[in-house]
Amino acid sequence: MTSSPTDTGGLRGRKRERTRRAISDAAFRLFSEQGFDAVTLTRIAAAADVAPATVFTHFASKEDIFFSRREEFWAGMPETVESALTWDGLLDGLRAFYAGRCERILSGDHFAHGRVFSRVLLESPALKRSYLAIAAERQQMLCELLAARAPHVPEAERKLFAALVIAVGETAYAAVHTTLAAGEPAERARSAADDALGRGFARLARAYPGTDALTTTPA
C-alpha cells in the first residue's frame, strides 16, 4: 500500500516538528547548564544529534531557538481586539489575555521550562536586548490590530494606547520572570503577575473611562 500525498505531507510535518523539538530541548538543557552566551549552535547540534545545517534549517539563530515559543504568547490577541465593543471591554479582554499567558507559563508541563527560561533570560544581556525587540514587535502588531478595528481613531492615540498596554503586559511578564528566576513557587509568581496587571489596567481604565470610540465613527 502506498502513501497518499496527504499522508506523506503529514509524516514530513511531524518529522520536522520532532526535529525542531529535539533541537529546542537540547538547546535549553545546554542553556540551563552553561548559560546562553556560552553555548554555540554547533554544540546544540551535537546535543540534538543533528547536523549543524539542520539547526539552521529550523532556526535562524540561538535567539530564535530561545524565543521559539513567542508566537504562542500572541495567539488570541487578534480575537481579543476584534471582539471588543468598547474601550472598557477591550481593557477587560486584554487583562484576561495577559493573565492567561502568565498562567500558561506557571501551569503544568510549562512551569519547569518557564523557570529555566526566566533564569537564562535574566542572566544574559544579549537575550534581554532581543526581548526588548520582541516587545517592540508586539507593540507594532497591537497598533495594526487597532488600526483594523478602529481606523477612525487617530493614529497617535492608537500608538499611545498600544504602548501603554504592552508596558503593562511586559511588567507582568517581568514579575513572573523575576520571581521564577529567584526560585520562588508558582503561586508567588502568579500573585506578582496579578498585582502588576491589576495596577496597570486599573490606571488604564481611569485613562479611558467609558469611551465608545470602538463603536462610534466620526460624523
C-alpha positions as CSV (number, residue, x, y, z in Angstrom):
1,M,0.0,0.0,0.0
2,T,1.5,3.4,-1.0
3,S,1.1,6.6,1.0
4,S,-1.0,9.4,-0.4
5,P,0.5,12.8,-0.9
6,T,-1.5,14.0,2.1
7,D,-0.1,11.1,4.3
8,T,3.5,11.9,3.1
9,G,3.0,15.6,3.8
10,G,1.7,14.8,7.3
11,L,4.6,12.5,8.1
12,R,7.0,15.1,6.8
13,G,5.4,17.7,9.0
14,R,5.5,15.5,12.1
15,K,9.2,14.6,11.5
16,R,10.0,18.3,11.1
17,E,8.3,19.1,14.3
18,R,10.1,16.3,16.2
19,T,13.4,17.5,14.9
20,R,12.6,21.1,15.8
21,R,11.5,20.0,19.3
22,A,14.7,17.9,19.8
23,I,16.8,20.9,18.9
24,S,14.9,23.2,21.2
25,D,15.1,20.7,24.1
26,A,18.8,20.1,23.6
27,A,19.4,23.9,23.5
28,F,17.5,24.5,26.7
29,R,19.4,21.8,28.5
30,L,22.7,23.5,27.5
31,F,21.4,27.0,28.2
32,S,20.3,25.8,31.7
33,E,23.7,24.2,32.4
34,Q,26.1,26.6,30.8
35,G,24.2,29.9,30.2
36,F,23.0,31.3,26.9
37,D,26.2,33.1,26.0
38,A,28.5,30.1,26.4
39,V,26.5,27.8,24.1
40,T,27.2,27.6,20.4
41,L,24.9,26.3,17.6
42,T,27.5,23.6,16.9
43,R,27.2,22.3,20.4
44,I,23.4,22.4,20.2
45,A,23.5,20.4,17.0
46,A,25.7,17.8,18.7
47,A,23.5,17.6,21.7
48,A,20.4,17.1,19.5
49,D,22.3,14.6,17.3
50,V,21.7,16.5,14.1
51,A,24.0,18.2,11.6
52,P,24.7,22.0,12.2
53,A,23.0,22.6,8.8
54,T,19.8,21.0,10.2
55,V,19.7,23.5,13.1
56,F,19.8,26.4,10.5
57,T,17.0,24.7,8.6
58,H,14.8,25.2,11.6
59,F,16.2,28.2,13.4
60,A,18.0,31.4,12.3
61,S,20.0,31.9,15.5
62,K,20.3,30.9,19.1
63,E,17.9,33.7,20.0
64,D,15.4,32.2,17.5
65,I,15.7,28.9,19.4
66,F,15.3,30.6,22.8
67,F,12.3,32.6,21.8
68,S,10.8,29.9,19.5
69,R,7.5,29.9,21.5
70,R,6.9,33.6,21.3
71,E,4.0,33.2,18.8
72,E,2.2,31.1,21.5
73,F,2.2,34.2,23.6
74,W,0.4,36.3,20.9
75,A,-2.2,33.7,20.0
76,G,-5.6,35.0,20.9
77,M,-4.7,38.7,20.8
78,P,-6.3,39.4,17.4
79,E,-9.6,37.8,18.6
80,T,-9.4,39.9,21.8
81,V,-9.1,43.1,19.9
82,E,-11.7,42.2,17.2
83,S,-14.4,41.1,19.6
84,A,-14.3,44.2,21.9
85,L,-17.2,46.6,21.6
86,T,-15.9,49.4,23.8
87,W,-12.5,50.5,25.3
88,D,-13.7,49.2,28.6
89,G,-14.4,45.8,27.1
90,L,-11.1,45.9,25.3
91,L,-9.2,46.6,28.5
92,D,-11.0,43.7,30.3
93,G,-10.2,41.4,27.4
94,L,-6.6,42.5,27.3
95,R,-6.2,42.0,31.0
96,A,-7.7,38.5,30.7
97,F,-5.4,37.8,27.7
98,Y,-2.2,38.6,29.7
99,A,-3.4,36.8,32.8
100,G,-4.0,33.7,30.6
101,R,-0.5,34.0,29.1
102,C,1.1,34.3,32.6
103,E,-0.9,31.3,33.8
104,R,0.4,29.3,30.8
105,I,3.9,29.8,32.0
106,L,3.0,28.7,35.5
107,S,0.9,25.7,34.8
108,G,1.6,22.0,34.2
109,D,4.5,21.0,32.0
110,H,5.2,24.6,31.1
111,F,6.4,25.5,34.6
112,A,9.8,23.8,34.6
113,H,10.5,25.3,31.2
114,G,9.4,28.7,32.4
115,R,11.7,28.6,35.3
116,V,14.7,27.8,33.1
117,F,13.6,30.4,30.5
118,S,13.3,33.1,33.2
119,R,16.7,32.4,34.8
120,V,18.6,32.2,31.5
121,L,16.9,35.3,30.1
122,L,17.8,37.5,33.1
123,E,21.4,36.2,33.1
124,S,22.0,37.2,29.5
125,P,22.4,40.8,28.3
126,A,22.1,39.6,24.7
127,L,18.8,37.9,25.4
128,K,17.5,40.9,27.3
129,R,18.2,43.1,24.3
130,S,16.5,40.6,22.0
131,Y,13.5,40.6,24.4
132,L,13.1,44.4,24.0
133,A,12.9,43.9,20.3
134,I,10.2,41.3,20.7
135,A,8.2,43.7,22.9
136,A,8.5,46.4,20.3
137,E,7.3,44.0,17.7
138,R,4.3,43.2,19.9
139,Q,3.5,46.8,20.2
140,Q,3.5,47.3,16.5
141,M,1.3,44.3,16.0
142,L,-1.2,45.7,18.5
143,C,-1.1,49.0,16.7
144,E,-2.0,47.2,13.4
145,L,-4.9,45.3,15.1
146,L,-6.2,48.6,16.5
147,A,-5.9,50.3,13.1
148,A,-8.0,47.5,11.5
149,R,-10.6,47.5,14.4
150,A,-10.9,51.3,14.8
151,P,-9.4,53.1,11.8
152,H,-11.2,56.4,12.7
153,V,-9.2,56.6,16.0
154,P,-6.2,58.9,15.4
155,E,-3.0,57.0,14.8
156,A,-1.2,58.8,17.6
157,E,-3.9,57.7,20.0
158,R,-3.7,54.1,18.8
159,K,0.1,54.2,19.2
160,L,-0.2,55.6,22.7
161,F,-2.8,53.1,23.8
162,A,-0.7,50.2,22.4
163,A,2.4,51.4,24.1
164,L,0.6,51.6,27.5
165,V,-1.0,48.1,27.1
166,I,2.3,46.5,26.1
167,A,4.1,48.2,29.0
168,V,1.5,46.7,31.5
169,G,1.8,43.3,29.9
170,E,5.5,43.3,29.9
171,T,5.6,44.4,33.5
172,A,3.5,41.3,34.4
173,Y,5.8,39.1,32.4
174,A,8.8,40.7,34.1
175,A,7.3,39.9,37.5
176,V,6.9,36.3,36.5
177,H,10.4,36.0,35.2
178,T,12.0,37.7,38.2
179,T,10.1,35.6,40.7
180,L,10.8,32.3,38.9
181,A,14.4,33.1,38.4
182,A,14.7,33.7,42.2
183,G,13.4,30.1,42.8
184,E,10.0,31.3,44.1
185,P,7.0,29.0,43.8
186,A,4.4,29.3,41.1
187,E,1.8,30.9,43.5
188,R,4.2,33.7,44.3
189,A,4.8,34.4,40.6
190,R,1.1,34.3,39.9
191,S,0.4,36.8,42.7
192,A,3.1,39.1,41.4
193,A,1.7,39.0,37.9
194,D,-1.9,39.5,39.1
195,D,-0.7,42.6,41.1
196,A,1.1,44.1,38.1
197,L,-1.9,43.5,35.8
198,G,-4.4,44.8,38.4
199,R,-2.4,48.0,39.0
200,G,-1.7,48.6,35.3
201,F,-5.1,48.0,33.9
202,A,-6.8,50.0,36.7
203,R,-4.8,53.0,35.7
204,L,-5.6,52.4,32.0
205,A,-9.3,52.2,32.9
206,R,-9.1,55.6,34.6
207,A,-7.3,57.0,31.5
208,Y,-10.0,55.6,29.1
209,P,-13.3,56.0,31.1
210,G,-16.3,54.6,29.3
211,T,-15.3,55.8,25.8
212,D,-17.2,54.3,23.0
213,A,-14.6,55.0,20.3
214,L,-14.6,51.5,19.1
215,T,-18.2,51.7,18.1
216,T,-18.6,55.4,17.2
217,T,-17.4,56.7,13.9
218,P,-16.7,60.4,13.3
219,A,-19.6,62.4,11.8
